Structure formats: C-alpha cells, structure tokens
Amino acid sequence: MAEIVDEKEQARTASRVSELSLHGCYMEMPNPFPQGTNVLIEIYTETEFLEAHATVAYLEPKQGMGLTFSEMPAHFASVLKKWLVRANGLKPH
C-alpha cells in the first residue's frame, strides 16, 4: 500500500507500488502525474512505513509512473534496505 502526494497541489492518491529499489519505484495508477512533478511518497506494510521525496521520472498513460527518490532520511533508508533484503530472500548484513 502506498500514498503519493503532489507537493504543489497537495493532492493525495492511493496506489500500489512495484519495482521497488534503493533509487525509486513504480506506482500503478490510472492518472499518473506529469513527468518532473515533485512528490512525497509514503509506503506502508503491516508493521512499518517509509516516506521519501521523489520526482516523476517517466509516465505510462492510464497505467502508472516511475519515481526517482531524491531525498530520504536515514531511518527510512534503513527500512527500505530491510524490505529489499527480505524481498530478495537475502540475509541482512
């Protein structure tokens, strides 16, 4: 589960996240934001969440958009790394 906020319009939209990486993710949504839009993304699991500032890198009309993370506090970066380790079936370092 994720929510994305257009920082200029303060419009909040719920979405599904896929292709999550250390550098960004893909947001599935029928009305993606224009390329270059600055957003705040919030991603939730049952027990944890993270927030990051991101920019829309590309969009696919009526499907979704790719985001590039631009700023993420260290605490949320460590949550993201833990999720990626878990998703790949690796042991944390």
C-alpha positions, -999 to 999 in steps of 0.1 A, spaced: 0 0 0 13 34 -8 1 70 -9 16 97 -31 12 135 -26 17 160 -53 38 186 -33 25 216 -53 -12 206 -54 -13 187 -20 -33 161 -38 -31 127 -21 -36 95 -41 -35 58 -30 -16 34 -52 2 1 -55 40 0 -56 61 -23 -77 97 -24 -89 109 -10 -56 147 -3 -54 171 19 -35 167 46 -61 130 46 -68 99 26 -76 69 23 -100 35 35 -89 5 18 -105 -23 44 -110 -48 53 -138 -39 91 -137 -2 94 -133 13 128 -125 33 147 -153 70 140 -157 91 162 -134 64 165 -107 79 165 -72 60 142 -49 61 128 -14 57 90 -13 45 70 17 48 33 15 32 11 42 35 -26 53 15 -41 82 43 -31 107 64 -4 91 64 26 67 87 49 49 85 84 35 106 98 7 107 128 -16 107 118 -53 104 131 -88 83 116 -116 109 102 -140 85 89 -166 48 80 -170 28 55 -189 -7 70 -196 -35 52 -178 -10 27 -162 14 44 -138 46 63 -134 83 57 -124 96 77 -95 132 85 -86 139 91 -49 155 125 -43 157 127 -5 152 100 21 160 103 58 185 77 71 158 59 92 136 54 62 166 43 40 173 16 65 137 4 64 138 3 26 171 -17 27 155 -42 51 124 -46 28 147 -52 -2 167 -78 16 135 -95 27 120 -93 -8 152 -109 -23 154 -136 3 188 -125 15 201 -122 50 206 -87 64 242 -76 69 
